[in-house]
Amino acid sequence: MNNLIEDLNWRYAAKRLNGQAVPQEKLNTILEAIKLSPSSAGLQPYNIVVISDQETKNRIFREAAPQPQIPDASHLLVFAAWDKITAAQISEYMNLIATTRGISVESLSKFQENVTNSVQARSEEGNFNWAARQAYIALGHALVAAATEHVDATPMEGFNNAKLDEILGLEEKGLKSVVIMTLGYRDSENDGLSKAKKVRRSHEELFISI
C-alpha cells in the first residue's frame, strides 16, 4: 500500500478537536495544494478565507456554525465562491496568463472569447453554482493535502451562510461562502468515532467499468 492510500485511510473527519495549533509549514503545504487545484478554464473563481483568530472562530461558532470543531480548530478555511463572474475578472486572468508565460494578451483573444461566451451563456445563479463547484474541487485537494500532513480536516456544510458572510464581510468582496474546512488535531478521548473502522462501499458497488 503506497503512502497516499495509507494517509487517506488515516484521514478522518474529526468530530472533536483538541485545540492544538497546526504548524505553519503544514498549513503552508495545504494552502499551496489549494492554489494548485485544477479549475474550469483555470479561472479559480473563488477565494479562501484563512481564520486563526480565536475571537472570530468563537463568533462563527455562536452565530453561524454551532459545531464543536469550530472554536477548537487551529484554523478555519472558508471556501467562498465569486458571487458574479465579470469581464474585469476574466481580463485580469488573461493578463496573469500573459505575464506568467511571457506571451501577449492579444494571443489569448480566442481563449478569452470562449471563456466570456461560456460565462454569458449562464445565468448569474448558474455562474455562482459553477464557481461553487470549482471551490469544491479545491476543497478536495485541501483534504488530501491535510491527510498527507497528518492534519485533521473536517469539511462542513449546514451552516448559516448569510450570517457567516456577514461576519467575514464577504458581500462587499463579491463572495459567498459555500463550505468550511476545519484544521487541527482530533481529540480521541472525546470523539467516540475517531478509532472506528472506516466504512466505504466495495469496489464492485462503487465503480462501474465499461
C-alpha positions as CSV (number, residue, x, y, z in Angstrom):
1,M,0.0,0.0,0.0
2,N,1.5,3.3,-1.0
3,N,1.9,6.3,1.4
4,L,-1.1,8.2,-0.1
5,I,-3.5,5.4,0.5
6,E,-2.2,4.9,4.0
7,D,-2.7,8.6,4.6
8,L,-6.2,8.5,3.2
9,N,-7.0,5.6,5.5
10,W,-5.7,7.6,8.4
11,R,-7.8,10.6,7.4
12,Y,-11.0,11.1,9.4
13,A,-13.5,13.9,9.5
14,A,-12.9,14.6,13.2
15,K,-15.9,15.4,15.3
16,R,-13.9,16.9,18.2
17,L,-10.6,18.8,18.0
18,N,-8.1,19.3,20.9
19,G,-7.2,23.0,20.2
20,Q,-3.6,22.2,19.2
21,A,-2.1,24.6,16.7
22,V,-1.1,23.3,13.2
23,P,2.5,24.3,12.4
24,Q,2.9,27.0,9.8
25,E,4.8,24.8,7.4
26,K,2.0,22.2,7.4
27,L,-0.6,25.0,6.8
28,N,1.5,26.4,4.0
29,T,1.6,22.9,2.3
30,I,-2.2,22.7,2.5
31,L,-2.7,26.2,1.1
32,E,-0.2,25.6,-1.7
33,A,-2.2,22.4,-2.6
34,I,-5.3,24.5,-2.8
35,K,-3.6,27.0,-5.0
36,L,-2.5,24.2,-7.4
37,S,-6.0,22.8,-7.6
38,P,-7.5,22.5,-11.1
39,S,-10.5,24.6,-12.1
40,S,-12.5,25.1,-15.2
41,A,-10.6,27.2,-17.6
42,G,-8.1,27.7,-14.8
43,L,-10.1,30.7,-13.6
44,Q,-10.2,29.8,-9.9
45,P,-13.5,31.7,-9.3
46,Y,-13.3,31.6,-5.5
47,N,-11.2,32.8,-2.6
48,I,-10.3,31.0,0.7
49,V,-10.6,32.9,4.0
50,V,-8.0,31.6,6.4
51,I,-9.1,32.2,10.0
52,S,-6.9,31.6,13.1
53,D,-8.2,34.4,15.3
54,Q,-9.9,32.9,18.3
55,E,-12.5,35.6,18.7
56,T,-13.6,35.2,15.1
57,K,-13.8,31.5,15.5
58,N,-15.9,31.9,18.6
59,R,-18.3,34.3,16.9
60,I,-18.7,32.0,14.0
61,F,-19.5,29.2,16.4
62,R,-22.1,31.3,18.2
63,E,-23.8,32.9,15.3
64,A,-23.2,30.8,12.1
65,A,-21.9,27.3,12.7
66,P,-22.5,25.9,16.2
67,Q,-20.4,22.8,15.7
68,P,-17.7,21.9,18.3
69,Q,-14.9,21.7,15.8
70,I,-15.2,25.4,15.0
71,P,-13.8,27.0,18.3
72,D,-11.3,24.2,18.9
73,A,-9.8,24.2,15.4
74,S,-6.4,25.6,14.8
75,H,-7.6,27.2,11.6
76,L,-10.9,27.5,9.7
77,L,-10.8,27.7,5.9
78,V,-13.9,29.2,4.4
79,F,-14.2,28.5,0.7
80,A,-16.1,31.4,-0.9
81,A,-17.2,31.5,-4.5
82,W,-17.4,34.6,-6.6
83,D,-20.9,36.0,-6.5
84,K,-20.6,37.1,-10.1
85,I,-18.2,36.4,-12.9
86,T,-17.3,39.8,-14.5
87,A,-15.5,40.8,-17.7
88,A,-12.9,42.5,-15.5
89,Q,-12.1,39.3,-13.6
90,I,-11.7,37.5,-16.9
91,S,-9.4,40.2,-18.3
92,E,-7.3,40.1,-15.1
93,Y,-6.9,36.4,-15.6
94,M,-5.8,36.8,-19.2
95,N,-3.2,39.3,-18.0
96,L,-2.0,36.9,-15.4
97,I,-1.6,34.2,-18.1
98,A,0.3,36.5,-20.4
99,T,2.6,37.7,-17.6
100,T,3.3,34.2,-16.2
101,R,4.0,32.7,-19.6
102,G,5.7,35.6,-21.3
103,I,3.2,35.9,-24.1
104,S,1.0,38.7,-25.4
105,V,-2.5,39.3,-24.1
106,E,-3.6,39.5,-27.8
107,S,-2.6,35.9,-28.4
108,L,-5.2,34.9,-25.8
109,S,-8.1,36.7,-27.6
110,K,-9.7,33.4,-28.8
111,F,-9.4,31.8,-25.3
112,Q,-10.8,35.0,-23.7
113,E,-13.7,35.0,-26.1
114,N,-14.5,31.3,-25.3
115,V,-14.4,31.9,-21.6
116,T,-16.5,35.1,-21.9
117,N,-19.1,33.3,-24.1
118,S,-19.4,30.4,-21.6
119,V,-20.0,32.9,-18.7
120,Q,-22.5,34.9,-20.7
121,A,-24.4,31.7,-21.7
122,R,-25.2,31.0,-18.0
123,S,-27.5,32.9,-15.7
124,E,-26.0,34.8,-12.7
125,E,-27.1,32.0,-10.4
126,G,-25.7,29.4,-12.9
127,N,-22.3,31.1,-12.8
128,F,-22.3,31.2,-8.9
129,N,-23.2,27.5,-8.9
130,W,-20.4,26.8,-11.4
131,A,-18.0,28.8,-9.2
132,A,-19.1,26.9,-6.1
133,R,-18.3,23.5,-7.8
134,Q,-14.8,24.8,-8.6
135,A,-14.4,25.6,-4.9
136,Y,-15.3,22.1,-4.0
137,I,-12.6,20.7,-6.3
138,A,-10.2,22.9,-4.3
139,L,-11.7,21.5,-1.1
140,G,-10.9,18.0,-2.3
141,H,-7.2,19.0,-2.8
142,A,-7.1,20.5,0.6
143,L,-8.5,17.3,2.3
144,V,-5.9,15.1,0.6
145,A,-3.1,17.6,1.4
146,A,-4.1,17.7,5.0
147,A,-4.1,13.9,5.2
148,T,-0.6,13.7,3.8
149,E,0.5,16.1,6.6
150,H,-1.5,14.2,9.2
151,V,-3.6,17.2,10.0
152,D,-7.2,16.5,10.7
153,A,-9.5,18.3,8.3
154,T,-13.3,18.3,8.5
155,P,-15.5,19.6,5.7
156,M,-18.7,21.3,6.8
157,E,-21.9,22.4,5.2
158,G,-25.2,23.0,7.1
159,F,-24.1,26.4,8.5
160,N,-25.8,29.8,8.2
161,N,-24.2,31.1,5.0
162,A,-25.7,34.6,5.2
163,K,-24.5,35.1,8.8
164,L,-21.1,33.8,8.0
165,D,-20.8,36.1,5.0
166,E,-21.8,39.0,7.3
167,I,-19.2,38.1,10.0
168,L,-16.4,37.9,7.4
169,G,-17.6,40.8,5.2
170,L,-17.8,38.7,2.2
171,E,-20.6,40.5,0.3
172,E,-18.5,43.6,-0.2
173,K,-15.7,41.4,-1.6
174,G,-18.1,39.9,-4.1
175,L,-18.1,36.5,-2.4
176,K,-20.5,34.0,-0.9
177,S,-19.4,31.2,1.4
178,V,-20.0,27.6,0.2
179,V,-18.2,25.3,2.5
180,I,-16.0,25.4,5.7
181,M,-13.0,23.1,6.4
182,T,-11.6,22.9,10.0
183,L,-7.9,22.1,10.5
184,G,-6.5,20.8,13.7
185,Y,-5.9,17.5,15.6
186,R,-8.5,15.0,16.7
187,D,-9.5,14.8,20.4
188,S,-9.6,11.0,20.5
189,E,-10.8,10.9,24.2
190,N,-13.9,12.9,23.4
191,D,-14.6,11.7,19.9
192,G,-16.1,8.2,20.0
193,L,-15.8,7.6,16.3
194,S,-12.1,8.5,16.0
195,K,-10.9,4.9,16.3
196,A,-13.8,3.3,14.4
197,K,-13.2,1.4,11.2
198,K,-13.7,3.4,8.0
199,V,-16.9,2.4,6.2
200,R,-16.9,2.6,2.5
201,R,-18.7,0.7,-0.3
202,S,-16.8,-2.0,-2.1
203,H,-15.0,-1.6,-5.4
204,E,-17.7,-3.7,-7.0
205,E,-20.5,-1.5,-5.7
206,L,-18.8,1.8,-6.2
207,F,-17.1,1.5,-9.6
208,I,-18.8,0.8,-13.0
209,S,-16.4,-0.5,-15.7
210,I,-17.4,0.0,-19.3
